[in-house]
């Protein structure tokens, strides 16, 4: 992956890192404004009735910590994938994509079941923003060598 797509992927990762810190900061009253706005947006309409309370503050903050670890792990895999070439790079991108698809399905289903389908919409935007450069760059395109069959 090179050029624009590499820059796009770095920007995507940086935005995810920022989102993790935003949720982590929800632990501190006075720094929770972006999370309150996020909760309001995913529980549409934007009406100030967010569902974010002192009871949900710890969950949002812990979510931020878990999200931070997840994003850092994604960053490490991305760095390896960007440094690799050929089939090795494609294998890393496929693994990373599988991880993100599992997150997407699990988080989106949980969001819909718990009554916040707006979060599934934001998840779709996150996954799409990851997939655009990945697919456009051809990073998944390296052909796998056929496996030999031994008797």
MARBA-3410 file (N, C-alpha, C, O; in Angstrom, 1 decimal):
151
0.9,-1.2,0.0,0.0,0.0,0.0,0.9,1.2,0.0,1.8,1.3,0.8 ~ 0.6,2.2,-0.9,1.4,3.3,-1.1,0.6,4.6,-1.3,-0.6,4.5,-1.5 ~ 1.3,5.7,-1.3,0.7,7.0,-1.6,-0.5,7.4,-0.8,-0.5,7.3,0.4 ~ -1.5,7.8,-1.5,-2.8,8.3,-0.9,-3.4,7.3,0.0,-3.8,7.6,1.1 ~ -3.4,6.0,-0.4,-4.1,5.0,0.4,-3.3,4.8,1.7,-3.9,4.5,2.8
-2.0,4.8,1.7,-1.2,4.7,2.9,-1.5,5.9,3.9,-1.7,5.7,5.1 ~ -1.6,7.1,3.3,-1.9,8.3,4.1,-3.3,8.2,4.7,-3.5,8.5,5.8 ~ -4.3,7.7,3.8,-5.6,7.5,4.3,-5.7,6.6,5.5,-6.3,6.8,6.5 ~ -5.0,5.4,5.3,-5.0,4.4,6.4,-4.4,5.0,7.7,-4.9,4.7,8.8 ~ -3.3,5.8,7.6,-2.7,6.4,8.7,-3.7,7.4,9.4,-3.8,7.4,10.6
-4.4,8.1,8.6,-5.4,9.1,9.1,-6.5,8.3,9.8,-7.0,8.7,10.8 ~ -7.0,7.2,9.2,-8.0,6.4,9.8,-7.6,5.9,11.1,-8.4,6.0,12.1 ~ -6.4,5.4,11.2,-5.9,4.9,12.5,-5.8,6.0,13.5,-6.1,5.8,14.7 ~ -5.3,7.2,13.1,-5.2,8.3,14.0,-6.5,8.7,14.6,-6.7,9.1,15.7 ~ -7.5,8.7,13.7,-8.9,9.1,14.2,-9.4,8.1,15.2,-10.1,8.4,16.2
-9.1,6.8,14.9,-9.5,5.7,15.9,-8.8,5.9,17.2,-9.4,5.7,18.3 ~ -7.5,6.3,17.2,-6.8,6.5,18.4,-7.4,7.7,19.2,-7.6,7.7,20.4 ~ -7.7,8.7,18.4,-8.4,9.9,19.0,-9.7,9.5,19.7,-10.0,10.0,20.8 ~ -10.5,8.7,19.0,-11.8,8.3,19.6,-11.6,7.5,20.9,-12.3,7.6,21.8 ~ -10.6,6.6,20.9,-10.3,5.9,22.1,-10.0,6.8,23.3,-10.5,6.6,24.4
-9.2,7.8,23.0,-8.8,8.8,24.1,-10.1,9.6,24.5,-10.2,9.9,25.7 ~ -10.9,9.9,23.6,-12.2,10.6,23.9,-13.0,9.8,24.9,-13.5,10.4,25.9 ~ -13.1,8.5,24.6,-13.9,7.7,25.6,-13.2,7.5,26.9,-13.8,7.5,28.0 ~ -11.9,7.4,26.8,-11.1,7.3,28.1,-11.2,8.5,28.9,-11.3,8.5,30.2 ~ -11.3,9.7,28.3,-11.4,11.0,29.0,-12.8,11.1,29.7,-13.0,12.0,30.5
-13.8,10.3,29.2,-15.1,10.3,29.9,-15.1,10.0,31.3,-16.0,10.3,32.1 ~ -13.9,9.5,31.8,-13.8,9.2,33.2,-13.8,10.5,34.0,-14.1,10.5,35.2 ~ -13.4,11.6,33.4,-13.2,12.9,34.1,-14.3,13.9,33.7,-14.4,14.3,32.6 ~ -15.2,14.2,34.7,-16.2,15.2,34.5,-15.5,16.5,33.9,-14.5,16.9,34.4 ~ -16.2,17.1,33.0,-15.6,18.3,32.4,-14.8,18.0,31.1,-14.6,18.8,30.2
-14.5,16.7,30.9,-13.8,16.3,29.7,-14.7,15.3,28.9,-14.2,14.7,27.9 ~ -15.9,15.2,29.3,-16.8,14.2,28.7,-17.7,14.7,27.6,-18.5,13.9,27.1 ~ -17.6,15.9,27.2,-18.4,16.5,26.2,-18.5,15.8,24.9,-19.6,15.5,24.4 ~ -17.4,15.4,24.3,-17.4,14.6,23.1,-18.2,13.3,23.2,-18.9,12.8,22.3 ~ -18.0,12.6,24.4,-18.7,11.3,24.6,-20.2,11.6,24.7,-21.0,10.8,24.2
-20.5,12.6,25.5,-22.0,12.9,25.6,-22.6,13.2,24.3,-23.7,12.7,24.0 ~ -21.9,13.9,23.4,-22.4,14.2,22.1,-22.5,12.9,21.3,-23.5,12.7,20.5 ~ -21.5,12.0,21.4,-21.6,10.7,20.7,-22.8,9.9,21.1,-23.6,9.4,20.3 ~ -23.0,9.8,22.5,-24.2,9.1,23.0,-25.5,9.7,22.4,-26.4,9.0,22.1 ~ -25.5,11.1,22.4,-26.7,11.7,21.9,-26.9,11.4,20.4,-28.1,11.2,20.0
-25.9,11.4,19.7,-26.0,11.1,18.2,-26.4,9.7,17.9,-27.2,9.5,17.1 ~ -25.9,8.7,18.7,-26.3,7.3,18.4,-27.6,6.9,19.0,-28.2,5.9,18.6 ~ -28.2,7.8,19.8,-29.5,7.5,20.3,-30.5,8.5,19.7,-31.6,8.8,20.3 ~ -30.2,9.0,18.6,-30.9,9.9,17.8,-32.3,10.1,18.3,-33.0,9.2,18.8 ~ -32.9,11.3,18.2,-32.4,12.5,17.6,-31.4,13.3,18.6,-31.4,13.0,19.8
-30.7,14.2,18.0,-29.9,15.1,18.8,-30.8,16.0,19.6,-31.3,17.1,19.1 ~ -31.0,15.6,20.9,-32.0,16.4,21.7,-31.5,16.6,23.1,-32.3,17.1,24.0 ~ -30.3,16.3,23.4,-29.7,16.4,24.7,-30.1,15.3,25.6,-29.6,15.3,26.8 ~ -30.9,14.3,25.2,-31.3,13.2,26.0,-30.4,12.0,25.7,-30.8,11.1,24.9 ~ -29.2,12.0,26.2,-28.2,11.1,25.7,-28.2,9.7,26.4,-27.7,8.8,25.8
-28.6,9.6,27.6,-28.5,8.4,28.3,-27.1,8.3,29.0,-26.9,7.4,29.8 ~ -26.3,9.3,28.8,-25.0,9.3,29.5,-25.2,9.9,30.9,-25.6,11.1,31.0 ~ -24.9,9.1,31.9,-25.1,9.6,33.3,-23.8,9.2,34.1,-22.9,8.6,33.6 ~ -23.8,9.6,35.3,-22.7,9.2,36.2,-22.7,7.7,36.3,-21.6,7.1,36.6 ~ -23.8,7.0,36.1,-23.8,5.5,36.1,-23.1,4.9,34.9,-22.4,3.9,35.0
-23.2,5.6,33.8,-22.6,5.1,32.6,-21.1,5.6,32.4,-20.4,5.1,31.5 ~ -20.8,6.6,33.1,-19.4,7.1,33.0,-18.3,6.1,33.2,-17.4,6.0,32.3 ~ -18.4,5.2,34.2,-17.3,4.2,34.3,-17.3,3.2,33.1,-16.2,2.8,32.7 ~ -18.4,2.9,32.6,-18.4,2.0,31.4,-17.8,2.6,30.2,-17.1,2.0,29.5 ~ -18.2,3.9,30.0,-17.6,4.6,28.9,-16.1,4.7,29.0,-15.3,4.6,28.0
-15.6,5.0,30.2,-14.2,5.2,30.5,-13.4,3.8,30.3,-12.4,3.8,29.6 ~ -14.0,2.8,30.8,-13.4,1.4,30.6,-13.4,1.0,29.1,-12.4,0.4,28.6 ~ -14.5,1.4,28.5,-14.6,1.1,27.0,-13.4,1.9,26.3,-12.8,1.3,25.4 ~ -13.1,3.1,26.7,-12.0,3.8,26.2,-10.7,3.1,26.3,-9.9,3.1,25.4 ~ -10.5,2.6,27.5,-9.2,1.8,27.8,-9.1,0.6,26.9,-8.1,0.3,26.3
-10.2,-0.2,26.8,-10.2,-1.4,25.9,-10.0,-0.9,24.5,-9.3,-1.6,23.7 ~ -10.7,0.1,24.1,-10.6,0.6,22.7,-9.2,1.0,22.4,-8.7,0.8,21.3 ~ -8.6,1.7,23.4,-7.2,2.1,23.2,-6.3,0.9,22.9,-5.5,0.9,22.0 ~ -6.4,-0.1,23.7,-5.6,-1.3,23.5,-5.9,-2.0,22.1,-5.0,-2.4,21.4 ~ -7.2,-2.0,21.7,-7.6,-2.5,20.4,-6.9,-1.7,19.3,-6.4,-2.3,18.3
-7.0,-0.4,19.4,-6.5,0.5,18.3,-4.9,0.4,18.3,-4.4,0.4,17.2 ~ -4.3,0.2,19.4,-2.8,0.1,19.4,-2.4,-1.3,18.7,-1.5,-1.3,18.0 ~ -3.2,-2.3,19.0,-2.9,-3.6,18.4,-3.1,-3.5,16.9,-2.4,-4.1,16.1 ~ -4.2,-2.9,16.5,-4.5,-2.6,15.0,-3.3,-1.9,14.4,-2.8,-2.3,13.3 ~ -2.8,-0.9,15.1,-1.7,-0.1,14.6,-0.4,-1.0,14.4,0.3,-0.8,13.4
-0.2,-1.9,15.3,1.0,-2.7,15.2,0.9,-3.7,14.0,1.8,-3.8,13.2 ~ -0.3,-4.2,13.8,-0.6,-5.1,12.6,-0.5,-4.3,11.3,0.1,-4.7,10.4 ~ -1.0,-3.1,11.4,-0.9,-2.2,10.2,0.5,-1.9,9.8,0.9,-1.9,8.7 ~ 1.3,-1.6,10.8,2.7,-1.3,10.6,3.4,-2.4,10.0,4.2,-2.3,9.0 ~ 3.1,-3.6,10.5,3.8,-4.8,9.9,3.3,-5.0,8.5,4.1,-5.4,7.6
2.0,-4.8,8.2,1.5,-5.0,6.9,2.0,-4.0,5.9,2.3,-4.4,4.8 ~ 2.2,-2.8,6.3,2.8,-1.8,5.5,4.3,-2.0,5.2,4.8,-1.7,4.1 ~ 5.0,-2.7,6.1,6.4,-3.0,5.9,6.6,-4.2,5.1,7.7,-4.4,4.4 ~ 5.6,-5.1,5.1,5.7,-6.4,4.3,5.4,-6.2,2.9,4.9,-5.1,2.4 ~ 5.8,-7.2,2.1,5.5,-7.1,0.6,4.8,-8.5,0.2,4.9,-9.5,1.0
4.2,-8.4,-0.9,3.6,-9.6,-1.5,2.6,-10.3,-0.7,1.8,-9.7,0.0 ~ 2.7,-11.7,-0.6,1.8,-12.5,0.1,1.8,-12.2,1.6,0.8,-12.3,2.2 ~ 3.0,-11.9,2.1,3.1,-11.7,3.6,2.2,-10.4,3.9,1.5,-10.4,4.9 ~ 2.3,-9.4,3.1,1.5,-8.2,3.4,0.0,-8.5,3.2,-0.8,-8.1,4.1 ~ -0.3,-9.2,2.2,-1.7,-9.6,2.0,-2.3,-10.4,3.1,-3.4,-10.2,3.5
-1.5,-11.3,3.6,-1.9,-12.2,4.7,-2.2,-11.3,6.0,-3.2,-11.5,6.7 ~ -1.3,-10.4,6.2,-1.5,-9.5,7.4,-2.7,-8.6,7.2,-3.5,-8.5,8.1 ~ -3.0,-8.1,6.0,-4.2,-7.3,5.8,-5.4,-8.1,5.9,-6.4,-7.6,6.4 ~ -5.4,-9.3,5.4,-6.6,-10.2,5.6,-6.8,-10.5,7.0,-8.0,-10.6,7.4 ~ -5.8,-10.8,7.8,-6.0,-11.0,9.2,-6.6,-9.8,9.9,-7.5,-9.9,10.7
-6.0,-8.7,9.6,-6.5,-7.4,10.2,-8.0,-7.2,9.8,-8.8,-6.8,10.7 ~ -8.3,-7.4,8.6,-9.7,-7.2,8.1,-10.6,-8.2,8.8,-11.7,-7.8,9.2 ~ -10.2,-9.4,9.0,-11.0,-10.4,9.7,-11.3,-10.0,11.1,-12.5,-10.1,11.6 ~ -10.3,-9.5,11.8,-10.5,-8.9,13.1,-11.5,-7.8,13.2,-12.4,-7.8,14.0 ~ -11.4,-6.9,12.2,-12.3,-5.7,12.2,-13.7,-6.2,11.8,-14.7,-5.6,12.3
-13.9,-7.1,10.9,-15.2,-7.6,10.6,-15.8,-8.3,11.8,-17.0,-8.1,12.0 ~ -15.1,-9.1,12.6,-15.6,-9.7,13.8,-16.1,-8.6,14.7,-17.2,-8.7,15.3 ~ -15.2,-7.6,15.0,-15.6,-6.5,15.8,-16.9,-5.8,15.3,-17.9,-5.6,16.1 ~ -16.9,-5.6,14.0,-18.1,-4.9,13.4,-19.4,-5.7,13.6,-20.4,-5.1,14.1 ~ -19.4,-6.9,13.3,-20.6,-7.7,13.5,-21.0,-7.8,15.0,-22.2,-7.6,15.3
-20.1,-8.1,15.8,-20.4,-8.3,17.3,-20.9,-6.9,17.8,-21.9,-6.9,18.5 ~ -20.2,-5.9,17.6,-20.5,-4.6,18.2,-21.8,-4.1,17.6,-22.7,-3.5,18.3 ~ -22.0,-4.2,16.3,-23.2,-3.7,15.6,-24.5,-4.5,16.1,-25.5,-3.9,16.3 ~ -24.4,-5.8,16.2,-25.5,-6.7,16.6,-25.8,-6.3,18.1,-27.0,-6.1,18.4 ~ -24.8,-6.1,18.9,-25.1,-5.7,20.3,-25.7,-4.4,20.4,-26.6,-4.1,21.2
-25.3,-3.5,19.5,-25.9,-2.1,19.5,-27.3,-2.2,19.1,-28.2,-1.5,19.8 ~ -27.7,-2.9,18.1,-29.1,-3.0,17.7,-29.9,-3.7,18.7,-31.0,-3.2,19.1 ~ -29.4,-4.7,19.3,-30.2,-5.5,20.3,-30.4,-4.6,21.6,-31.5,-4.7,22.2 ~ -29.5,-3.8,21.9,-29.6,-3.0,23.1,-30.3,-1.6,22.8,-30.3,-0.8,23.7 ~ -30.7,-1.4,21.6,-31.5,-0.2,21.3,-30.8,1.0,20.9,-31.3,2.1,20.9
-29.5,0.8,20.4,-28.8,2.0,19.9,-28.2,1.7,18.5,-27.0,1.6,18.3 ~ -29.2,1.5,17.6,-28.8,1.2,16.2,-27.9,2.3,15.6,-27.2,2.0,14.6 ~ -27.9,3.5,16.1,-27.1,4.6,15.6,-25.6,4.2,15.8,-24.8,4.7,15.0 ~ -25.3,3.4,16.8,-23.9,3.0,16.9,-23.5,2.0,15.8,-22.3,2.0,15.3 ~ -24.4,1.2,15.3,-24.2,0.3,14.2,-23.9,1.1,13.0,-23.1,0.8,12.1
-24.6,2.3,12.8,-24.3,3.2,11.7,-22.9,3.7,11.8,-22.2,3.8,10.8 ~ -22.5,4.2,13.0,-21.1,4.7,13.1,-20.1,3.6,12.9,-19.0,3.9,12.3 ~ -20.4,2.4,13.3,-19.5,1.3,13.0,-19.4,1.0,11.5,-18.3,0.8,11.0 ~ -20.5,1.2,10.8,-20.4,1.0,9.3,-19.5,2.0,8.7,-18.8,1.7,7.8 ~ -19.6,3.3,9.2,-18.7,4.3,8.7,-17.2,4.0,9.0,-16.4,4.2,8.1
-17.0,3.5,10.1,-15.6,3.2,10.5,-15.1,2.1,9.6,-13.9,2.1,9.1 ~ -15.9,1.0,9.5,-15.4,-0.1,8.6,-15.3,0.3,7.2,-14.3,-0.1,6.5 ~ -16.2,1.1,6.7,-16.1,1.5,5.3,-14.9,2.4,5.1,-14.2,2.3,4.0 ~ -14.6,3.3,6.0,-13.4,4.1,5.9,-12.1,3.3,5.9,-11.1,3.7,5.3 ~ -12.1,2.2,6.5,-11.0,1.2,6.5,-10.9,0.5,5.2,-9.8,0.3,4.6
-12.0,0.0,4.7,-12.1,-0.8,3.5,-11.8,-0.1,2.2,-11.2,-0.6,1.3 ~ -12.1,1.2,2.2,-11.9,2.0,0.9,-10.5,2.0,0.5,-10.2,1.5,-0.6 ~ -9.5,2.4,1.3,-8.1,2.3,0.9,-7.6,0.9,0.7,-6.7,0.7,-0.1 ~ -8.1,0.0,1.6,-7.6,-1.4,1.5,-8.0,-2.0,0.1,-7.1,-2.6,-0.5 ~ -9.2,-1.8,-0.3,-9.7,-2.4,-1.5,-9.1,-1.6,-2.7,-8.7,-2.2,-3.7
-9.1,-0.3,-2.6,-8.6,0.5,-3.7,-7.1,0.3,-4.0,-6.6,0.4,-5.1 ~ -6.4,0.0,-3.0,-4.9,-0.2,-3.1,-4.5,-1.5,-3.6,-3.4,-1.7,-4.1 ~ -5.5,-2.5,-3.6,-5.2,-3.8,-4.0,-4.4,-4.6,-2.9,-3.8,-5.7,-3.2 ~ -4.3,-4.1,-1.7,-3.5,-4.7,-0.7,-3.9,-6.2,-0.4,-3.1,-7.0,0.1 ~ -5.2,-6.5,-0.6,-5.7,-7.9,-0.4,-5.4,-8.8,-1.6,-5.7,-10.0,-1.5
-5.0,-8.2,-2.7,-5.0,-8.9,-4.0,-3.9,-9.9,-4.3,-4.1,-10.6,-5.3 ~ -2.9,-10.0,-3.5,-1.9,-11.0,-3.8,-2.5,-12.4,-3.8,-3.2,-12.8,-2.9 ~ -2.2,-13.1,-4.8,-2.7,-14.5,-5.0,-2.0,-15.4,-4.0,-0.8,-15.3,-3.8 ~ -2.8,-16.3,-3.4,-2.2,-17.3,-2.6,-1.7,-18.5,-3.4,-2.3,-18.8,-4.4 ~ -0.5,-19.0,-3.0,0.0,-20.1,-3.7,-0.9,-21.3,-3.4,-1.3,-21.5,-2.2
-1.1,-22.2,-4.3,-1.9,-23.4,-4.0,-1.2,-24.3,-3.0,0.0,-24.4,-3.1 ~ -2.0,-24.9,-2.1,-1.3,-25.8,-1.1,-1.0,-27.1,-1.8,-1.8,-27.6,-2.6 ~ 0.1,-27.6,-1.4,0.4,-28.9,-2.0,-0.2,-30.0,-1.1,-0.4,-29.8,0.1 ~ -0.6,-31.0,-1.8,-1.3,-32.1,-1.0,-0.3,-33.2,-0.9,0.3,-33.7,-1.9 ~ 0.0,-33.6,0.4,0.9,-34.7,0.6,0.1,-35.9,1.0,-0.9,-35.8,1.7
0.6,-37.1,0.6,-0.1,-38.3,0.9,0.1,-38.8,2.3,-0.5,-39.8,2.6
END
